[in-house]
Each structure stands twice: as C-alpha cells, then as structure tokens.
C-alpha cells in the first residue's frame, strides 16, 4: 500500500521543517506571541498585615526615641485618664501602637511585606517586617543631618514590635510618579528629569571616607538583591571587595563564566557615594504645581536599600525592571548622572550576571 498517496501533498516538506509558501513567494514563519508578563502573586485572600501585627506582637522596644509630634499623635490613642508619660512604659506603648494601627488611612499595603499609614497631615508610619535591618531609618537620619535639602522623609522615631519595624516619618502629601507618568507631556517629563538629576547630583556629593564601611550607615552591611536576601554583614570598605560580593550571588555558576564576565569590567573605582539603591517611579513622589499646572518632584521615598556603594551602583540597579515587554518610556528620562549610559559596561555585565543568577 502506498501511504504517500493518502498523505497531504506537502507531507514530505513538512517533515523536513518547511512551511507553506506564501502567495508572495516568501516563506511564512509562524510568529509566537510574547509570553504573558510576569506578575506578582495574588494577595493571600483577605489577609490584613496590620491585623497580623495586632494579634501577634507581644513586645515593644524603642530603637530611636519618638519625636514630640509622634508622642502627641499617639497620646490620642491612650486609654481615658492616661497621660503621655504612659508611653514610656513598653507594655502601654505596645497597646497604644496596636490601637493606632487599626485607625489611620492606608497609603500602601502588601499582605506579606508591610503597610504604610497616614497618621495625620504631618506624619506617616511605615510598618514592615524588619529582618533586623534598620537601614532605612539610619539613612533618613544621615540625610536629615548632612543633606537636609534632599527631599527624603525626616525620621520621627523607631519602635520594634517583636520583629516588626514601626518607623515614623514625615508625611509627603502627593502621589507617585508611576501613577501620573502616562499622562505627562514630554516637556513635563523632561522637567522632572532635570529636577531628579539635580537631586542625585547633590546626593552623590556625599562620599564615603576610607575608614567607613560600605552599605548601611550604622554597620548594617551591604545588599545586592539580584536574589532576595543576597546580603552580607561582613566588613567591606573597598569597591573591589564589593565586586567580589556581587559575583558570589550564584555559587553554581562556573568559575570560567564568572571570570569571563568580570574581565569586561574596568578596575573598580574607589569612589563610593551615597546611593538610594531603588530609583523607580513608584519611589518618586510628585505634586501638581499650582503656577505651572505641571507636576514637580516632592520627595524620594523607600531608602531601605541605601548607603555608601561604588559610584556605578545606582546606574547598575536602575532599570532592573526594564524588559523587552516593558511599555514605558521612563528609561528615556532617567537622570543623566545615574543613567546606565554613564556606566554602560557595568550595566550590561551586571544585567547578564542577573540573568545568570535567575536562570541557575
């Protein structure tokens, strides 16, 4: 029996991997659709972070004293007849903070990581899992003292409820750049880019002395979150030591591959500057200017990855969320002084190293 007689006429060509010929004489190739975007997992049901803190916390420890403004705010949650002096007692402080957590307006919430609450028109409180890392608070303290014109929140007290960090700070009454970016004109985007460049030029004038450690300002250590939790409390004072740390994120990568990648990098510069560590539209606050009717920068938030790092690090970490499927032109308006174009080899090598870490 001749099976070819009953098979389609193009059967042999199809077995060889050829496709039908188009009417224009070219070869048609089936274009696969792009994979769906990677999205964070959905929240775990109706889980409420504040409710978890209220039910599970049993101790309160003051790490940095509460400001008079915070003490006055918390006093409104005391039991009738109690004075503000009651807050000096740790048990009463814990109960008062728990009552406070059930009241203020939520500005941001993640059922796993934490929540940011508006206390009043002047104060906000960030309640997060701390992992024994006070970097954000110590950085705000440092900036308030050494660069008060940088629009970072000012610290107003730090309390630990068990392992939960309760960080009081100034409230920035505005919205995130991420929420309004798509509606901005090109001129407004360029003006924000200029503002941010001036801010980060000032920030980068804060330089590490030769004796200071890299990373957090109070000895918290360094971070490089290609992989969650890739951090070290070891004392590092040089850019070369930090580069060794960066390329230790993936022990399974072959030494030959790591050596080859690192061979593209220049000798590490020992210029180490103050670094935000997570410059992204969601961490930039803007407000509408009544005179120009344009948005202007009102604050930079989320300093938990900040500290002294080699001068290329802000650029390397910038645009970490940019992929071939990203539909935004934010990358075209990042501040020039921290743009990946300022350190293109560093950015590309670490981009490739990031793919190595993620895929092994």
C-alpha positions as CSV (number, residue, x, y, z in Angstrom):
1,X,0.0,0.0,0.0
2,X,1.4,3.4,-1.0
3,X,0.8,5.6,2.1
4,X,2.1,8.7,0.4
5,X,-0.9,8.5,-1.9
6,X,-3.2,9.3,1.0
7,X,-1.0,11.8,2.8
8,X,-1.1,15.6,2.0
9,X,0.9,16.7,-1.0
10,X,3.3,18.8,1.2
11,X,3.8,16.0,3.7
12,X,7.5,15.4,2.8
13,X,8.3,19.1,3.0
14,X,6.5,19.5,6.3
15,X,8.6,16.6,7.8
16,X,11.7,18.5,6.8
17,X,10.6,21.6,8.7
18,X,9.4,23.6,5.7
19,X,6.2,25.6,5.8
20,X,3.7,26.5,3.1
21,X,4.9,29.0,0.5
22,X,3.0,32.3,0.7
23,X,1.4,33.9,-2.3
24,X,4.3,36.4,-2.4
25,X,6.8,33.7,-2.9
26,X,8.5,34.0,0.5
27,X,8.5,31.6,3.4
28,X,5.9,32.2,6.1
29,X,7.1,31.7,9.7
30,X,4.6,31.4,12.5
31,X,5.3,34.2,14.9
32,X,4.8,33.1,18.5
33,X,3.1,35.6,20.8
34,X,5.2,37.0,23.6
35,X,4.9,35.2,26.9
36,X,2.5,36.7,29.4
37,X,4.0,39.4,31.7
38,X,5.4,38.2,35.0
39,X,3.1,39.4,37.7
40,X,3.4,39.2,41.5
41,X,1.4,36.5,43.1
42,X,-2.1,37.5,44.1
43,X,-2.6,38.5,47.8
44,X,-3.4,35.7,50.1
45,X,-7.1,36.1,50.4
46,X,-8.2,39.0,52.6
47,X,-5.1,38.8,54.8
48,X,-4.5,42.1,56.6
49,X,-0.9,42.9,57.7
50,X,-2.0,45.3,60.5
51,X,-4.4,42.7,61.9
52,X,-1.5,40.2,62.0
53,X,0.7,42.7,63.8
54,X,-2.0,43.5,66.3
55,X,-2.7,39.8,67.1
56,X,0.9,38.5,67.1
57,X,3.0,41.3,68.6
58,X,3.8,40.9,72.3
59,X,6.7,43.3,73.0
60,X,7.6,46.9,72.1
61,X,11.2,48.1,72.1
62,X,12.1,51.8,71.3
63,X,15.1,51.7,69.0
64,X,15.2,55.5,68.4
65,X,13.2,57.9,70.6
66,X,9.8,59.1,69.4
67,X,9.6,62.8,68.5
68,X,7.3,65.2,70.3
69,X,5.0,65.2,67.3
70,X,4.7,61.4,67.4
71,X,4.1,61.3,71.1
72,X,1.3,63.8,70.8
73,X,-0.2,61.8,68.0
74,X,-0.1,58.5,69.9
75,X,-1.5,60.2,73.0
76,X,-4.8,60.4,71.2
77,X,-5.0,56.6,71.4
78,X,-4.3,56.3,75.1
79,X,-7.0,55.0,77.4
80,X,-9.1,57.7,79.1
81,X,-7.2,59.2,82.0
82,X,-3.8,58.1,80.8
83,X,-1.1,60.8,80.3
84,X,1.5,60.9,77.5
85,X,4.1,59.7,80.1
86,X,2.3,56.3,79.9
87,X,4.1,55.8,76.6
88,X,7.4,55.4,78.4
89,X,6.1,52.0,79.6
90,X,6.8,49.4,76.9
91,X,3.7,47.5,77.5
92,X,1.5,50.6,77.3
93,X,3.4,51.7,74.2
94,X,2.7,48.4,72.5
95,X,-1.0,48.5,73.3
96,X,-1.2,52.1,72.1
97,X,0.5,51.4,68.8
98,X,-1.8,48.4,68.2
99,X,-4.8,50.7,68.7
100,X,-3.2,53.2,66.3
101,X,-2.7,50.5,63.6
102,X,-6.4,49.9,63.5
103,X,-7.2,53.5,62.7
104,X,-5.1,55.5,60.2
105,X,-5.6,55.7,56.4
106,X,-3.6,53.1,54.4
107,X,-1.3,54.6,51.7
108,X,0.2,51.3,50.6
109,X,-0.1,47.7,51.7
110,X,1.4,44.3,50.9
111,X,-0.1,41.4,52.9
112,X,3.4,39.9,53.3
113,X,5.9,42.8,53.4
114,X,4.0,45.5,55.3
115,X,2.0,48.7,55.2
116,X,2.4,52.5,55.1
117,X,-0.2,54.5,57.0
118,X,-1.1,58.2,57.1
119,X,-1.1,59.4,60.7
120,X,-2.1,63.0,60.1
121,X,-1.2,65.8,57.7
122,X,2.4,65.8,59.0
123,X,3.2,62.2,59.9
124,X,3.2,58.8,58.3
125,X,4.3,55.4,59.7
126,X,5.8,52.5,57.9
127,X,5.2,49.1,59.4
128,X,7.2,46.4,57.8
129,X,9.0,43.1,58.5
130,X,12.4,44.3,59.6
131,X,14.8,41.3,59.2
132,X,16.9,43.2,61.8
133,X,17.8,45.8,59.2
134,X,17.3,49.5,60.3
135,X,19.0,50.8,57.1
136,X,16.0,53.0,56.1
137,X,15.9,54.8,59.4
138,X,19.6,55.4,59.8
139,X,19.8,56.7,56.2
140,X,17.0,59.2,56.9
141,X,18.8,60.3,60.0
142,X,22.0,60.7,58.0
143,X,20.3,62.7,55.2
144,X,18.5,64.9,57.7
145,X,21.9,65.9,59.2
146,X,24.2,66.0,56.2
147,X,21.9,66.8,53.3
148,X,18.6,68.3,54.7
149,X,17.7,69.7,51.2
150,X,17.4,66.2,49.8
151,X,13.6,65.6,49.7
152,X,13.7,62.5,51.8
153,X,11.2,61.9,54.7
154,X,12.5,63.1,58.1
155,X,12.7,60.5,60.8
156,X,10.4,60.8,63.9
157,X,11.1,57.6,65.9
158,X,11.6,53.9,65.5
159,X,9.9,51.1,67.5
160,X,10.1,47.3,67.1
161,X,7.1,45.2,67.8
162,X,8.7,41.8,68.0
163,X,10.3,41.5,64.6
164,X,8.1,44.2,63.0
165,X,9.6,47.7,62.4
166,X,7.4,50.7,63.1
167,X,9.1,53.7,61.5
168,X,7.6,57.1,62.0
169,X,8.5,59.8,59.4
170,X,7.2,63.0,57.8
171,X,4.2,62.6,55.5
172,X,4.7,63.7,51.9
173,X,1.2,64.8,50.7
174,X,1.5,63.9,47.0
175,X,1.3,61.0,44.6
176,X,3.9,58.7,43.0
177,X,5.4,59.5,39.6
178,X,4.3,56.0,38.5
179,X,0.6,56.9,38.8
180,X,0.8,60.0,36.6
181,X,3.6,59.2,34.2
182,X,1.5,58.1,31.3
183,X,-0.5,61.4,31.4
184,X,2.5,63.7,31.5
185,X,3.6,65.8,28.5
186,X,7.1,65.3,27.1
187,X,8.0,68.8,28.4
188,X,6.9,67.8,32.0
189,X,8.8,64.5,31.8
190,X,11.9,66.4,30.8
191,X,11.5,69.0,33.7
192,X,11.1,66.1,36.2
193,X,14.2,64.5,34.7
194,X,16.1,67.8,35.3
195,X,14.8,68.1,38.9
196,X,15.8,64.5,39.7
197,X,19.3,65.0,38.2
198,X,19.9,68.0,40.5
199,X,18.8,65.9,43.5
200,X,21.0,63.0,42.7
201,X,24.0,65.2,41.9
202,X,23.7,66.5,45.4
203,X,23.2,63.0,46.9
204,X,26.3,61.8,45.1
205,X,28.4,64.5,46.6
206,X,28.1,62.6,49.9
207,X,31.2,60.4,49.8
208,X,32.4,57.6,51.9
209,X,35.7,58.1,53.8
210,X,38.4,55.5,53.5
211,X,37.6,54.2,57.0
212,X,33.8,53.9,56.6
213,X,32.1,50.7,55.7
214,X,30.2,50.1,52.6
215,X,26.4,49.6,52.9
216,X,24.2,50.9,55.6
217,X,25.3,53.9,57.7
218,X,25.2,52.1,61.0
219,X,27.1,48.9,60.0
220,X,24.0,47.1,58.6
221,X,26.1,45.6,55.8
222,X,25.7,45.5,52.0
223,X,23.0,44.3,49.8
224,X,22.7,43.2,46.2
225,X,19.3,41.8,45.7
226,X,19.6,40.0,42.4
227,X,18.5,37.2,44.6
228,X,16.3,38.0,47.6
229,X,18.4,38.1,50.7
230,X,21.8,38.3,49.0
231,X,23.4,40.5,51.6
232,X,26.4,40.4,53.8
233,X,27.3,41.8,57.3
234,X,31.0,41.3,56.6
235,X,33.1,44.5,56.9
236,X,33.7,45.8,53.4
237,X,35.5,49.1,52.7
238,X,36.6,48.8,49.1
239,X,34.9,48.6,45.7
240,X,37.0,45.5,44.9
241,X,35.6,43.7,48.0
242,X,32.0,44.7,47.0
243,X,32.6,43.4,43.4
244,X,33.7,40.0,44.8
245,X,30.5,40.0,46.9
246,X,28.3,40.8,43.8
247,X,29.7,37.9,41.9
248,X,29.2,35.5,44.8
249,X,25.4,35.6,44.3
250,X,25.4,32.4,42.3
251,X,27.7,29.7,43.6
252,X,26.6,27.3,40.9
253,X,28.0,29.5,38.1
254,X,31.3,28.1,36.8
255,X,34.4,30.0,37.7
256,X,35.3,30.3,34.0
257,X,32.0,32.0,33.2
258,X,32.3,34.4,36.2
259,X,36.0,35.2,35.3
260,X,35.0,35.9,31.7
261,X,32.2,38.3,32.6
262,X,34.3,40.1,35.2
263,X,37.0,40.5,32.5
264,X,34.9,43.1,30.8
265,X,34.8,45.4,33.8
266,X,37.4,48.1,34.4
267,X,39.4,48.2,37.6
268,X,37.0,49.1,40.4
269,X,36.9,52.8,41.2
270,X,37.2,53.5,44.9
271,X,34.8,56.5,44.6
272,X,32.0,55.4,46.8
273,X,29.0,57.7,47.1
274,X,25.6,57.8,48.9
275,X,23.2,55.6,46.9
276,X,19.4,55.3,47.1
277,X,19.5,51.8,45.6
278,X,16.0,51.5,44.2
279,X,15.3,54.5,42.0
280,X,12.0,53.8,40.3
281,X,8.9,55.8,39.5
282,X,7.0,54.2,42.5
283,X,9.6,55.7,44.8
284,X,9.5,59.2,43.5
285,X,6.7,61.5,44.8
286,X,5.3,64.3,42.8
287,X,2.8,67.1,43.3
288,X,0.9,69.4,40.9
289,X,2.4,72.9,40.8
290,X,-0.4,75.5,41.0
291,X,1.5,78.0,39.0
292,X,2.6,75.9,36.0
293,X,0.0,73.2,36.3
294,X,2.8,70.7,35.8
295,X,4.0,68.0,38.2
296,X,7.1,68.7,40.2
297,X,9.2,66.4,42.4
298,X,8.1,66.5,46.1
299,X,10.0,63.6,47.6
300,X,12.1,60.4,47.3
301,X,10.9,57.5,49.5
302,X,11.9,53.9,50.4
303,X,15.5,54.2,51.4
304,X,15.9,50.6,52.7
305,X,18.5,49.7,50.1
306,X,20.5,52.9,50.5
307,X,24.0,53.5,51.9
308,X,27.5,54.0,50.6
309,X,28.3,52.0,47.5
310,X,30.7,52.2,44.5
311,X,29.6,55.1,42.2
312,X,28.4,52.8,39.4
313,X,25.8,51.0,41.6
314,X,22.9,53.5,41.3
315,X,23.2,53.1,37.5
316,X,23.5,49.3,37.7
317,X,20.4,48.9,39.8
318,X,18.4,51.5,37.7
319,X,16.0,50.0,35.2
320,X,16.2,46.5,36.7
321,X,12.6,46.1,35.8
322,X,13.0,47.1,32.2
323,X,12.4,44.1,29.8
324,X,11.7,43.7,26.2
325,X,8.0,43.7,27.1
326,X,8.0,46.9,29.2
327,X,5.7,49.5,27.8
328,X,7.0,52.8,29.3
329,X,9.4,55.5,28.2
330,X,10.7,56.1,31.7
331,X,14.1,54.8,30.7
332,X,14.4,57.7,28.2
333,X,14.0,60.2,31.0
334,X,16.1,58.8,33.9
335,X,18.5,61.4,35.4
336,X,21.7,61.6,33.3
337,X,24.0,61.4,36.3
338,X,22.7,58.0,37.3
339,X,21.7,56.7,33.8
340,X,23.0,53.3,32.7
341,X,24.6,55.2,29.8
342,X,27.0,56.7,32.4
343,X,28.3,53.2,33.1
344,X,27.3,51.1,30.1
345,X,29.8,48.3,30.5
346,X,28.9,47.9,34.2
347,X,25.2,47.9,33.5
348,X,25.4,45.4,30.6
349,X,27.7,43.0,32.5
350,X,25.5,43.0,35.6
351,X,22.4,42.7,33.5
352,X,23.9,39.5,32.1
353,X,25.0,38.4,35.5
354,X,21.5,38.9,36.7
355,X,20.2,36.6,34.0
356,X,22.8,34.0,35.1
357,X,21.6,34.2,38.7
358,X,17.9,34.0,37.7
359,X,18.4,31.0,35.4
360,X,20.6,28.8,37.6
